[in-house]
Amino acid sequence: MTRLRTIAVGFDGSPDADAAVRWAMDVASQTDADLAVVHAVGLLEHSADPAVAMRLEEAVLAMATERGIDHARVHWHLVDGDPCSALLRVADAPIVADLLVVGSRGQGAHAGLLLGSTSHELAEHAAIPLVIVPRGQAG
């Protein structure tokens, strides 16, 4: 197995995304990998309010502090487009991730579904290994 250099994780502020970020941070700590946190700004995003993305980035940095991860190893990526398209591109430059981590459901979660539409589509199309972290599995 090749060494993990960069772990990409999708983050939309949902509880499942929190679990995914915490799980990815734990793996990054164990493997000395960098973490690329990707937040997609799609059509439904409150892009008119830049404070939303700033609050999400601050939440990620707070999780890094809790986990003892140097903020220099956490890279925030605000990406235009829908979440699935944005996350499918993490294998390519500028991120070049070795592993993709997402929560099982995001902001549009529907009760009773095991996977949300984004995690389901990523499972079908991801070009790199994918981990789908269920809520509450943050280590």
BAFI-3210 file (N, C-alpha, C; in Angstrom, 3 decimals, decimal comma, padded with zeros to 6 digits):
// residues 139
n [1|2|3|4|5|6|7|8|9|10|11|12|13|14|15|16|17|18|19|20|21|22|23|24|25|26|27|28|29|30|31|32|33|34|35|36|37|38|39|40|41|42|43|44|45|46|47|48|49|50|51|52|53|54|55|56|57|58|59|60|61|62|63|64|65|66|67|68|69|70|71|72|73|74|75|76|77|78|79|80|81|82|83|84|85|86|87|88|89|90|91|92|93|94|95|96|97|98|99|100|101|102|103|104|105|106|107|108|109|110|111|112|113|114|115|116|117|118|119|120|121|122|123|124|125|126|127|128|129|130|131|132|133|134|135|136|137|138|139]
n.u [000,843|000,529|001,873|-000,227|-000,629|-002,269|-005,436|-008,662|-011,629|-015,108|-017,071|-019,909|-020,986|-022,889|-024,006|-023,128|-021,040|-019,337|-018,585|-017,224|-015,053|-013,743|-013,038|-011,357|-009,352|-008,295|-007,168|-005,346|-003,643|-002,504|-001,113|000,468|-000,512|-001,624|-004,561|-007,219|-009,857|-012,943|-015,355|-018,231|-019,619|-022,543|-025,517|-027,487|-026,219|-025,567|-024,155|-024,158|-023,602|-020,649|-019,840|-020,814|-019,192|-016,861|-017,509|-017,786|-015,173|-013,838|-014,991|-013,884|-011,159|-011,287|-011,929|-009,550|-007,765|-008,789|-008,075|-005,372|-003,995|-001,785|-002,536|-001,387|-001,354|-003,903|-005,967|-008,123|-010,635|-012,656|-014,969|-016,381|-019,488|-021,553|-021,713|-020,982|-019,638|-017,540|-016,191|-015,484|-013,412|-011,181|-009,050|-007,461|-005,160|-005,652|-005,520|-004,948|-005,591|-005,193|-007,038|-010,511|-012,933|-016,166|-019,242|-022,093|-024,532|-025,625|-026,457|-028,953|-030,262|-032,397|-034,666|-034,273|-032,797|-029,805|-027,595|-026,788|-027,509|-025,126|-022,991|-023,712|-023,459|-020,732|-019,665|-020,143|-018,608|-016,064|-012,583|-010,545|-009,720|-012,517|-014,022|-016,903|-018,261|-020,279|-022,619|-021,527|-019,271|-016,665|-014,202]
n.v [-001,187|002,208|005,172|007,431|010,678|012,892|013,436|013,862|015,452|015,826|018,603|019,982|021,055|019,525|017,048|014,463|015,114|016,342|014,065|012,692|014,444|014,407|011,687|011,516|013,271|011,845|009,655|011,054|012,003|009,617|008,800|010,853|012,408|015,134|017,177|017,862|019,848|020,019|022,193|022,522|025,016|025,319|025,754|025,969|026,970|029,397|031,570|034,263|035,172|035,432|034,833|032,379|030,307|031,023|030,491|027,712|026,946|027,815|026,047|023,631|024,114|024,323|021,674|020,504|021,591|020,420|017,793|017,914|018,575|020,189|023,293|024,025|021,762|021,426|022,107|024,331|024,199|025,932|025,270|025,787|024,581|021,573|019,308|016,580|016,632|018,380|016,866|014,592|015,570|015,737|013,987|014,991|017,688|020,802|019,411|016,538|014,064|011,062|009,582|009,690|011,007|010,987|011,936|009,860|011,009|014,280|017,754|017,610|015,414|012,596|011,039|007,648|006,791|005,103|006,053|009,252|011,160|012,219|010,736|008,214|008,490|009,095|006,669|005,122|006,346|007,340|007,863|007,279|005,564|005,409|006,393|006,069|007,544|006,680|008,565|009,486|007,935|008,898|008,120]
n.w [000,000|-000,821|000,670|002,424|001,431|001,090|002,354|001,335|002,360|002,410|003,407|004,816|007,036|008,293|010,749|009,957|008,225|010,050|011,538|009,523|009,006|011,499|011,617|009,365|010,219|012,367|010,998|009,409|011,404|012,273|010,024|009,144|007,085|004,998|005,209|003,132|003,124|001,697|000,581|-001,169|-003,181|-004,320|-006,368|-004,421|-002,268|000,273|-000,958|-001,097|001,361|002,689|005,227|005,983|004,848|006,147|008,822|008,673|007,975|010,288|012,132|011,265|011,773|014,548|015,185|014,346|016,192|018,552|018,022|017,996|015,670|013,541|012,225|009,836|008,329|007,492|004,883|003,434|001,035|-000,976|-003,268|-006,446|-007,632|-007,685|-004,840|-005,419|-007,952|-007,291|-005,337|-006,761|-008,257|-006,597|-006,804|-008,736|-009,682|-008,077|-005,646|-005,462|-004,043|-002,089|-000,828|-000,262|001,873|003,178|004,808|005,572|004,972|003,989|004,220|002,990|004,063|004,166|006,242|007,130|004,937|004,101|002,724|001,444|-001,547|-002,624|-001,389|-002,297|-005,116|-005,269|-004,370|-006,568|-008,582|-007,802|-008,306|-006,649|-003,546|-001,341|001,673|003,512|006,149|008,814|010,815|014,051|014,111|014,618|015,592]
ca.u [000,000|001,302|001,688|-001,209|-000,051|-003,368|-006,786|-009,689|-012,877|-016,171|-017,625|-021,016|-021,471|-023,868|-023,434|-022,405|-019,789|-018,488|-018,035|-016,252|-013,859|-013,044|-012,453|-010,241|-008,291|-007,652|-006,318|-004,248|-002,708|-001,812|-000,332|001,172|-001,052|-002,287|-006,007|-007,850|-011,279|-013,595|-016,739|-018,749|-020,555|-023,410|-026,641|-028,292|-025,370|-025,810|-022,917|-024,267|-023,106|-019,334|-019,641|-021,162|-017,980|-015,896|-017,901|-017,472|-013,714|-013,494|-015,401|-012,874|-009,930|-011,539|-011,791|-008,121|-007,178|-009,212|-007,386|-003,937|-003,444|-001,235|-003,386|-000,655|-001,634|-005,318|-006,118|-009,528|-010,896|-014,004|-015,007|-017,639|-020,134|-022,297|-020,789|-020,451|-018,640|-016,378|-015,460|-014,899|-012,204|-010,097|-007,908|-006,677|-004,583|-004,535|-005,551|-004,271|-005,839|-005,011|-008,200|-011,655|-013,772|-017,412|-020,264|-023,077|-025,569|-025,270|-027,500|-030,251|-030,529|-033,777|-034,752|-034,450|-031,835|-028,473|-026,660|-027,344|-027,263|-023,718|-022,155|-024,067|-022,848|-019,285|-019,361|-020,194|-017,745|-014,781|-011,393|-009,613|-010,443|-013,540|-014,552|-018,155|-018,296|-021,613|-022,680|-021,135|-018,092|-015,540|-013,017]
ca.v [000,000|003,442|006,083|008,499|012,022|013,844|012,908|014,872|015,181|016,769|019,203|020,920|021,504|018,589|016,116|013,387|015,695|016,475|012,735|012,386|015,258|013,887|010,399|011,815|013,862|010,763|008,918|011,956|012,005|008,319|008,573|012,101|012,948|016,432|017,086|018,846|019,922|020,565|022,660|022,900|026,131|025,060|026,663|026,137|027,526|030,786|032,215|035,707|035,452|034,795|034,433|030,964|029,533|031,346|029,736|026,304|026,805|027,937|024,789|022,625|024,417|023,973|020,214|020,209|021,925|019,351|016,550|018,157|018,629|021,482|023,957|024,101|020,517|021,445|023,027|024,607|024,405|026,370|024,875|026,033|023,408|020,692|018,548|015,371|017,020|018,944|015,799|013,693|016,205|015,839|013,158|015,787|018,931|021,083|018,658|015,259|013,254|009,611|008,997|010,601|010,670|011,747|011,416|009,061|011,926|015,678|018,700|017,217|014,057|012,124|010,003|006,289|006,429|004,807|006,935|010,379|011,097|012,487|009,590|007,118|008,734|008,967|005,243|004,576|007,002|007,844|007,299|006,942|004,907|006,225|005,953|006,729|007,441|006,903|009,507|008,926|007,076|009,811|007,659]
ca.w [000,000|-000,868|001,800|002,256|001,522|001,231|002,540|001,066|003,072|002,112|004,624|004,603|008,333|008,834|011,730|009,272|007,732|011,240|011,814|008,468|009,222|012,677|011,231|008,468|011,029|013,114|010,053|009,049|012,538|012,310|008,801|008,803|005,840|005,031|005,074|002,243|003,453|000,510|000,727|-002,486|-003,218|-005,458|-006,592|-003,209|-001,215|000,653|-001,369|-000,918|002,702|002,846|006,617|006,122|004,588|007,186|010,022|008,438|008,078|011,706|012,778|010,908|012,512|015,950|015,264|014,236|017,486|019,470|017,680|018,059|014,323|013,162|011,225|008,564|007,591|007,119|003,760|003,165|-000,393|-001,316|-004,673|-007,157|-008,217|-006,787|-003,995|-006,047|-008,961|-006,593|-004,657|-007,763|-008,790|-005,611|-007,207|-009,678|-009,175|-007,186|-004,386|-005,677|-002,847|-002,148|-000,163|-000,137|003,021|003,267|005,703|004,850|004,475|004,205|004,606|002,441|004,540|004,273|007,267|006,663|003,901|004,613|002,041|000,722|-002,990|-002,924|-001,017|-003,189|-006,425|-005,109|-004,287|-007,928|-009,566|-007,291|-008,934|-005,577|-002,455|-000,690|002,964|003,882|007,611|009,378|011,937|015,335|013,956|014,480|016,307]
c.u [000,886|000,945|000,632|-000,499|-001,137|-004,689|-007,751|-010,958|-013,887|-016,776|-018,701|-021,609|-022,488|-023,208|-022,650|-021,076|-018,823|-017,812|-016,967|-014,958|-013,069|-012,351|-011,230|-009,066|-007,556|-006,717|-005,125|-003,203|-001,866|-000,858|000,526|000,722|-001,581|-003,774|-006,506|-009,343|-011,968|-015,036|-017,192|-019,772|-021,391|-024,527|-027,444|-027,510|-025,715|-024,554|-022,969|-023,726|-021,769|-019,059|-019,962|-019,919|-016,930|-016,220|-017,576|-015,964|-013,266|-013,866|-014,375|-011,582|-010,093|-011,418|-010,322|-007,421|-007,521|-008,404|-005,860|-003,261|-002,995|-002,092|-002,700|-000,898|-003,088|-005,520|-007,591|-009,697|-012,373|-014,124|-016,369|-018,179|-020,896|-021,308|-020,179|-019,371|-017,375|-015,541|-014,857|-013,601|-011,023|-008,885|-006,963|-006,090|-005,694|-004,489|-004,740|-004,370|-005,616|-006,227|-009,270|-012,541|-014,999|-018,294|-021,302|-024,205|-025,162|-026,461|-028,878|-030,693|-032,027|-033,798|-034,966|-033,475|-030,472|-027,425|-027,409|-026,967|-025,792|-022,853|-022,449|-023,400|-021,329|-018,874|-019,334|-019,102|-016,378|-013,607|-010,325|-010,409|-011,342|-013,940|-015,799|-018,349|-019,715|-021,537|-022,293|-019,908|-016,822|-014,312|-013,408]
c.v [001,248|004,336|007,136|009,838|013,055|013,105|014,055|014,462|016,263|017,297|020,220|021,418|020,581|017,677|014,973|013,891|015,936|015,149|012,369|013,159|014,731|012,560|010,633|012,424|012,804|009,957|009,774|012,003|010,737|008,131|009,771|012,677|014,362|016,200|018,219|018,806|020,679|020,936|023,162|024,013|025,951|026,078|026,928|026,757|028,987|031,595|033,733|036,123|034,743|034,344|032,956|030,101|029,792|030,582|028,252|026,058|026,898|026,672|023,687|022,870|024,125|022,463|019,810|020,491|020,846|018,084|016,721|018,183|020,059|022,076|024,066|022,849|020,439|022,528|023,130|024,895|024,731|026,211|025,174|024,725|022,599|019,818|017,329|015,698|017,555|017,843|014,797|014,256|016,216|014,987|013,925|017,018|019,965|020,214|017,369|014,374|011,768|008,878|010,081|010,107|011,578|011,136|010,663|009,906|013,344|016,507|018,288|015,843|013,766|010,968|008,642|005,861|006,172|005,730|008,093|010,280|011,323|011,289|008,390|007,285|008,624|007,501|004,606|005,122|007,455|007,111|006,912|006,236|005,900|005,582|006,770|006,480|007,668|007,863|008,793|008,047|007,893|009,362|007,218]
c.w [000,000|000,312|001,456|002,425|001,786|001,324|002,282|001,795|002,716|003,398|004,277|005,918|008,966|009,879|011,080|008,725|008,888|011,557|010,796|008,670|010,408|012,356|010,358|009,234|011,833|012,216|009,643|010,158|012,560|011,134|008,384|007,466|006,071|004,820|004,191|002,521|002,327|000,838|-000,631|-002,351|-004,479|-005,552|-005,327|-002,062|-000,956|000,318|-001,234|000,439|002,913|004,280|006,835|005,934|005,663|008,474|009,866|008,551|009,527|012,470|012,499|011,682|014,005|016,144|015,184|015,560|018,514|019,268|017,679|016,700|014,019|012,046|009,866|007,709|007,131|006,061|003,388|001,675|-000,575|-002,826|-005,270|-007,712|-007,194|-006,012|-004,690|-007,070|-008,299|-005,960|-005,633|-008,334|-007,815|-005,947|-008,127|-008,988|-009,040|-005,928|-004,473|-004,425|-003,129|-001,600|-000,062|000,991|003,008|004,340|004,893|004,284|004,810|004,607|004,117|002,896|004,650|005,266|006,620|005,575|004,530|004,009|001,405|-000,749|-003,336|-002,584|-001,907|-004,557|-006,359|-005,048|-005,679|-008,839|-009,072|-007,924|-007,912|-004,482|-001,708|000,628|003,239|005,373|008,111|010,569|013,228|015,266|013,814|015,257|017,652]
res [m|t|r|l|r|t|i|a|v|g|f|d|g|s|p|d|a|d|a|a|v|r|w|a|m|d|v|a|s|q|t|d|a|d|l|a|v|v|h|a|v|g|l|l|e|h|s|a|d|p|a|v|a|m|r|l|e|e|a|v|l|a|m|a|t|e|r|g|i|d|h|a|r|v|h|w|h|l|v|d|g|d|p|c|s|a|l|l|r|v|a|d|a|p|i|v|a|d|l|l|v|v|g|s|r|g|q|g|a|h|a|g|l|l|l|g|s|t|s|h|e|l|a|e|h|a|a|i|p|l|v|i|v|p|r|g|q|a|g]
***
